[in-house]
């Protein structure tokens, strides 16, 4: 599978729309865009080289946690002893190279085009035959969200929801502050997020969520956060929870 360079690249850029081409050239000249993968000058989110080097997960994978495996299996050796609350999890890209660069461009540079042009389309494709009734983003603690200005999971989830024609339901809440998961091992991550999430209505009370839920995040590392979020959704009435993230550590 190849990732397209976007609407401004290729033959369309040099077609009959002379004004658009002229404006694009001026934009690149005065406000040059940098590739999210290698930071070289580019006309889109990724340069052609990084587009071709995007570490897609195209091999067989575990049907439960999405880990690449030697052959298709419903449960792999890595996750068979883990008590995940979600039914399945999948990600289209490994968390390395241009994949990591796209996540960082969205999270730290506020590059929403990374989500709309590359991340969401690949995530929708990775979902395959999975279906859902609502799309729910993994929440961020209010203090962290104020500091960053946005929750990247909400941005991605909104793009995914629009592409599959399902409503975005941003009602999952962080009920206590948790430590940054980056420096924690697997067991510490599970303990860190235990009981940290709750599904609420707009007034702050409990509310039921029915049917199948698509839970969205940017990166799957150990699955601890996604699992605990799924546990809160199941507790609120979800029939099943399928998780999708853009990247997965492998």
C-alpha positions in Angstrom: 0.0 0.0 0.0 1.3 3.5 -0.9 0.4 6.7 0.8 -0.6 9.5 -1.5 1.2 12.9 -1.3 -2.1 14.8 -0.9 -4.2 17.1 -3.1 -1.4 19.6 -3.8 1.1 17.2 -5.2 1.4 15.3 -8.5 -0.1 16.3 -11.8 -3.0 18.2 -10.2 -0.6 20.8 -8.9 0.6 21.7 -12.4 -2.8 21.3 -14.2 -5.2 24.0 -15.4 -5.7 25.7 -12.1 -2.9 28.2 -12.6 -4.0 30.5 -9.7 -4.0 27.7 -7.2 -0.6 26.6 -8.4 0.7 30.1 -8.1 -0.7 30.5 -4.6 0.8 27.1 -3.6 4.2 28.2 -4.8 4.0 31.5 -2.9 2.9 29.6 0.2 5.9 27.2 -0.1 8.2 30.1 -0.7 7.3 32.3 2.3 5.9 29.7 4.6 7.8 26.5 3.7 6.3 23.3 5.1 8.6 20.8 6.8 8.2 17.1 6.4 7.0 15.5 9.7 9.3 12.6 9.2 12.7 14.2 8.3 12.0 17.9 8.6 13.2 18.6 5.1 11.2 21.1 3.0 8.1 19.4 1.6 4.9 20.3 -0.1 2.8 18.1 2.1 2.8 16.4 5.6 5.4 13.9 4.4 8.0 14.2 1.7 8.0 11.5 -1.0 10.9 9.6 0.6 9.2 9.5 4.1 6.0 8.6 2.5 7.6 5.6 0.9 9.4 4.8 4.2 6.3 4.9 6.4 6.6 1.8 8.5 3.3 0.2 7.7 2.2 -2.9 9.6 1.3 -5.1 6.6 2.3 -8.5 8.0 0.1 -11.0 9.9 -1.0 -9.8 13.3 -2.7 -10.8 16.5 -6.4 -10.5 16.2 -6.7 -9.2 19.8 -3.9 -6.7 20.3 -2.7 -6.1 16.8 1.0 -7.1 17.4 2.7 -8.3 14.2 3.1 -12.0 14.3 4.6 -14.8 12.2 1.0 -15.9 11.3 -2.5 -14.7 11.9 -3.7 -15.7 15.3 -6.7 -14.7 17.5 -4.5 -14.3 20.6 -0.7 -14.0 20.6 1.9 -15.1 23.2 2.4 -11.4 24.2 -1.2 -10.7 25.1 -2.7 -14.0 26.1 -2.0 -13.4 29.8 -3.2 -9.8 29.8 -6.6 -8.9 31.0 -7.6 -6.4 28.3 -11.0 -4.9 28.5 -11.2 -4.1 24.8 -12.3 -6.8 22.3 -9.7 -6.0 19.6 -7.0 -3.4 19.0 -5.3 -2.5 15.7 -2.8 0.1 14.4 -1.6 0.6 10.8 1.9 1.9 11.5 4.9 1.1 13.7 6.0 3.7 16.2 9.3 4.5 14.5 10.7 6.7 11.7 8.1 8.8 9.9 5.3 7.2 12.0 6.8 8.6 15.2 7.4 11.9 13.3 3.7 12.2 12.4 2.6 11.6 16.0 5.0 14.3 17.3 4.0 16.7 14.6 0.4 16.5 15.7 1.0 16.4 19.5 3.7 19.0 19.8 3.5 21.2 16.7 -0.3 21.2 16.4 -0.1 20.0 12.8 -3.7 18.8 12.3 -3.0 18.0 8.7 -1.0 15.0 9.9 -4.3 13.6 11.3 -6.5 14.5 8.4 -4.3 13.6 5.5 -2.3 10.6 6.7 -3.2 9.2 10.1 -7.0 8.9 9.9 -7.2 7.5 6.4 -4.7 4.7 7.3 -6.5 4.0 10.6 -9.9 3.6 8.8 -8.3 1.3 6.3 -6.8 -0.8 9.2 -10.2 -1.2 10.8 -11.2 -3.6 8.0 -14.6 -5.1 8.7 -14.9 -3.8 12.3 -18.1 -1.7 12.8 -19.2 0.6 15.5 -22.0 2.8 16.6 -20.0 5.7 18.2 -16.4 6.9 18.2 -14.9 7.8 21.5 -11.4 9.4 22.0 -9.1 8.6 24.9 -9.4 11.6 27.3 -6.7 13.9 28.5 -6.6 15.4 32.0 -8.0 18.9 31.9 -4.7 20.5 33.2 -2.7 18.8 30.5 -5.2 19.7 27.9 -5.1 23.4 28.9 -1.3 23.3 28.7 -1.2 21.7 25.2 -4.3 23.5 23.9 -6.0 20.4 22.5 -6.3 16.6 22.9 -4.7 14.9 19.9 -6.9 11.8 20.4 -10.0 14.1 19.9 -8.5 15.5 16.7 -7.8 12.0 15.3 -11.1 10.6 16.5 -13.0 13.4 14.8 -11.3 12.7 11.5 -12.0 9.0 11.8 -15.7 9.5 12.8 -16.2 11.8 9.7 -14.8 9.1 7.4 -16.9 6.2 8.7 -20.0 8.3 9.2 -20.4 7.7 13.0 -20.9 10.3 15.7 -18.0 11.5 17.9 -18.9 11.1 21.6 -16.3 12.9 23.7 -17.8 11.9 27.1 -15.0 9.8 28.5 -13.3 11.7 31.4 -10.1 11.5 33.4 -11.3 11.5 37.0 -7.9 11.8 38.6 -4.5 12.9 37.5 -2.1 10.2 36.3 1.6 10.2 35.8 3.1 10.4 32.3 3.3 6.9 31.1 6.5 7.3 29.1 8.9 6.3 31.8 6.8 3.5 33.3 7.0 -0.2 32.7 4.0 -2.3 31.8 2.9 -3.1 35.3 3.4 0.5 36.5 1.3 1.7 33.5 -1.6 -0.6 34.4 -1.5 0.6 38.0 -1.1 4.2 37.0 -4.3 4.3 35.0 -6.4 1.9 37.1 -9.8 3.5 37.8 -8.7 6.8 36.2 -11.6 7.1 33.6 -15.3 7.4 33.7 -18.0 7.9 31.0 -20.2 10.9 31.9 -22.9 13.2 30.4 -22.5 16.9 29.9 -23.7 17.8 33.4 -21.1 15.6 35.1 -23.4 12.7 35.9 -23.3 9.0 34.9 -24.6 8.1 31.5 -25.0 4.8 29.6 -23.4 4.2 26.3 -24.8 1.3 24.3 -23.7 -0.7 21.3 -20.3 -1.0 19.8 -17.7 1.6 20.6 -14.6 2.5 18.6 -12.0 3.8 21.0 -9.3 6.1 19.4 -5.8 7.0 20.5 -2.5 8.0 18.9 -0.2 5.3 20.1 -0.6 1.8 21.5 2.4 0.9 23.8 1.3 -1.7 26.4 -2.4 -1.2 25.9 -2.9 -0.2 29.6 -4.6 3.2 28.9 -6.8 1.8 26.1 -7.8 -1.2 28.3 -8.8 1.0 31.3 -10.8 3.3 29.0 -12.5 0.3 27.6 -13.3 -1.0 31.1 -15.0 2.3 31.9 -17.0 2.1 28.6 -18.1 -1.5 29.3 -19.1 -0.4 32.8 -21.2 2.3 31.2 -23.1 -0.2 29.0 -20.9 -0.7 25.9 -21.6 -4.0 24.2 -18.1 -4.2 22.8 -15.1 -2.0 22.4 -12.7 -2.0 19.5 -9.5 0.2 19.8 -7.7 1.8 17.0 -4.5 3.8 17.2 -2.2 5.2 14.5 1.0 3.7 15.8 2.0 0.7 17.7 5.2 -0.1 19.5 6.3 -3.6 18.2 
